[in-house]
Amino acid sequence: MSEAEDVRARLAKRIYDTAHITGDFLLRSGARSTEYFDKYLFEADPDLLKHIAIAMVKLVPKDVVALAGLEMGGIPLATMLSQLTGLPVLFVRKKAKEYGTCKIAEGGQVNGRRLLIVEDVVTSGGAILDAAKALREEGAELAQVVCVIDRQKDGAATTNLKQIGLELTPLFTMAELKAAGGA
């Protein structure tokens, strides 16, 4: 195993060990599960978040001019990536504010900029589809989407995003994390 592969394997195990929890959980789909992946546990750990962002730097295309962190989990990742890449960051809401600036994205101009969407965990890509539509309506050009974890639920996210011309590039798949964690 190369040094880079070893670093990647240790990061995957660390994410798994930090965020994989067991118990009785009601999922958004209405189903119940005995295991859950709590992404906020890895985002709340400053050292782990930093190492995730360091690993994600290589996923950032050279032609983007800003990062678009999706509410809520994509925001800390995009902010850390901004620190490491020097690219400005936009904070993308799920829905435009109905007061004040009434913007879908805070932190800078959207119109005419090539943006990279940053998300934490992707299952079907629904939140990304909504954000991409809103950002494009504001005049953004979207490069692609990066995330920490692609759950690979029936390949839904990749398929859904391809239909709107976006490529999903995950740092890890759920299968890779489970393998690293010994599950």
Secondary structure, 3 states (H helix, E strand, C coil): CCHHHHHHHHHHHHHHHHHEEEEEEECCCCCEEEEEECHHHHHCCHHHHHHHHHHHHHHCCCCCCEEEEECCCHHHHHHHHHHHHCCCEEEECCCCCCCCCCCCEECCCCCCCEEEEEEEEECCCHHHHHHHHHHHHCCCEEEEEEEEEECCCCCHHHHHHHCCCCCEEEEEEHHHHHHHHCC
